[in-house]
Each structure stands twice: as C-alpha cells, then as structure tokens.
Amino acid sequence: MEIRRFKPGDEAALFRVYFTAIHELASRDYSHEQIAAWAPANFDMVLWANRIQAIQPFVALLGNDIVGYADMQPDGYIDHFFVSGSRPRQGIGTRLMSRIHEEAASLGLSELRSRVSKTAQPFFALHGFRIVERGFPIVRGVALENALMRKGLAPPPRGI
Ligand SMILES: CC(C)(COP(=O)(O)OP(=O)(O)OC[C@H]1O[C@@H](n2cnc3c(N)ncnc32)[C@H](O)[C@@H]1OP(=O)(O)O)[C@@H](O)C(=O)NCCC(=O)NCCS
C-alpha cells in the first residue's frame, strides 16, 4: 500500500471512497435519513472539489486504486477520515493514521483532534483518542451524532 499526498485529479475517486464508506460502513450506525443527508448521491461536485482541495488529504492506494483518504490540518484537526466501503478492516485506516502521526510529529504538534462518527469511534479509541464531548451537528437538516475526540502527543525529545 502506498500513502501519498493529494493530487489534482483525485477528487472523483475520493468522492467514491467518501460515498461508499458512509453508505456501506457507517450505515450500520446511522438511519437511512442520516446517511442520505451525510452523503447525498447528488452532492455538488464543484463544492466537493473545493472542499477536498482545501483539506489536502493523504491518499491510500492499492495498486492504482484509491482505497482511503484522511487529512490533518496544521493545527492537528482531522476533518475527513474514510476507507472505501469495499475494503474495511484491512489495515488501510491504520496506515493513514500512522501517516497523520508522522506529520504531527514533524510539525511538533501537541495534540490531534477530530469530530468522529459513531462508526469510527472504536478505531480512533484504539489509536489513543479519548472522547471529550458528544455532539449532534445538523447536516442538511438532519442531526448526526458524533463525538469530539482528542489525543495528546508526547513532546519531541529535547536537543542537547
Ligand atoms: C473507521 C474507518 C476509517 C476504519 O478504517 P479501516 O481501514 O477499516 O481500519 P483498520 O483496518 O486499520 O482497523 C484497525 C482496527 O480498528 C478497529 N476497528 C476498525 N473499524 C472498526 C469498527 N467498525 N468497529 C469496531 N472496531 C473497528 C479494529 O480493532 C481494527 O482491527 P481488527 O480489524 O484487526 O479488529 C472505516 O471503517 C470507515 O471509513 N468508516 C466509515 C466512515 C467513517 O465513519 N469515517 C469517520 C468519519 S469521522
């Protein structure tokens, strides 16, 4: 598996990952109405491209196939974290999480934070995140339960 940075032209493949992750994986934990609001089939692709270009995610590839993506903003906030609906529990999320931790270490960040879906909370907990507070953001008129999770990072060793 290769993890690389986002490249222009990835946008449509990343939408397929986002869409299938929500419709095939998160659908276990959310109602049909919630899933349709979170990832509508008629998502505006111009808005999508703008959003994905703004967050500049890391992209996971198996061969030529994009199978997952996740971002980390310069302040340690993780906005998107999705693995293709056809590829759960194959270690793709863990590779993306490791890449995020490498990036955080290289920037000297002291914490990572994310608003995490019910589906992803066990995965984030496994990677050392703890729930700070629960939230019910309204997305396209529908409440989607999530949780703010954070992880403190060890400070870099002091130089001599
Ligand atoms: C959460 C998600 C990113 C995990 O990606 P993944 O590639 O399946 O994760 P990994 O294979 O690296 O999983 C590592 C471990 O995390 C835990 N884990 C992963 N998914 C889990 C789940 N749905 N329930 C419980 N534990 C889970 C398991 O311990 C797993 O190890 P195991 O498979 O050996 O038991 C993926 O399921 C996903 O995209 N979910 C839907 C979209 C979503 O909710 N994204 C988050 C938005 S904030």
The ligand as a Gaussian input file, in Angstrom:
#p B3LYP/6-31G(d) Opt

LIG

0 1
 C      -13.356000       3.961000      10.679000
 C      -12.583000       3.538000       9.434000
 C      -11.835000       4.726000       8.872000
 C      -11.609000       2.414000       9.818000
 O      -10.813000       2.062000       8.695000
 P      -10.248000       0.553000       8.489000
 O       -9.324000       0.583000       7.322000
 O      -11.375000      -0.393000       8.431000
 O       -9.434000       0.359000       9.842000
 P       -8.318000      -0.776000      10.153000
 O       -8.500000      -1.952000       9.248000
 O       -6.989000      -0.133000      10.164000
 O       -8.778000      -1.171000      11.629000
 C       -7.868000      -1.271000      12.707000
 C       -8.644000      -1.674000      13.939000
 O       -9.567000      -0.656000      14.306000
 C      -10.729000      -1.272000      14.890000
 N      -11.891000      -1.030000      14.046000
 C      -11.918000      -0.608000      12.759000
 N      -13.181000      -0.463000      12.334000
 C      -13.976000      -0.820000      13.368000
 C      -15.377000      -0.898000      13.549000
 N      -16.248000      -0.558000      12.590000
 N      -15.853000      -1.313000      14.747000
 C      -15.005000      -1.670000      15.737000
 N      -13.660000      -1.613000      15.620000
 C      -13.157000      -1.179000      14.467000
 C      -10.446000      -2.753000      14.957000
 O       -9.808000      -3.030000      16.200000
 C       -9.460000      -2.926000      13.815000
 O       -8.638000      -4.055000      13.962000
 P       -9.183000      -5.519000      13.504000
 O       -9.814000      -5.364000      12.150000
 O       -7.930000      -6.340000      13.481000
 O      -10.163000      -5.921000      14.549000
 C      -13.572000       2.985000       8.352000
 O      -14.337000       1.946000       8.924000
 C      -14.546000       3.980000       7.780000
 O      -14.239000       4.666000       6.794000
 N      -15.762000       4.057000       8.367000
 C      -16.884000       4.777000       7.815000
 C      -16.680000       6.252000       7.647000
 C      -16.498000       7.000000       8.912000
 O      -17.293000       6.912000       9.819000
 N      -15.412000       7.787000       8.938000
 C      -15.075000       8.625000      10.022000
 C      -15.691000       9.960000       9.899000
 S      -15.218000      10.921000      11.313000

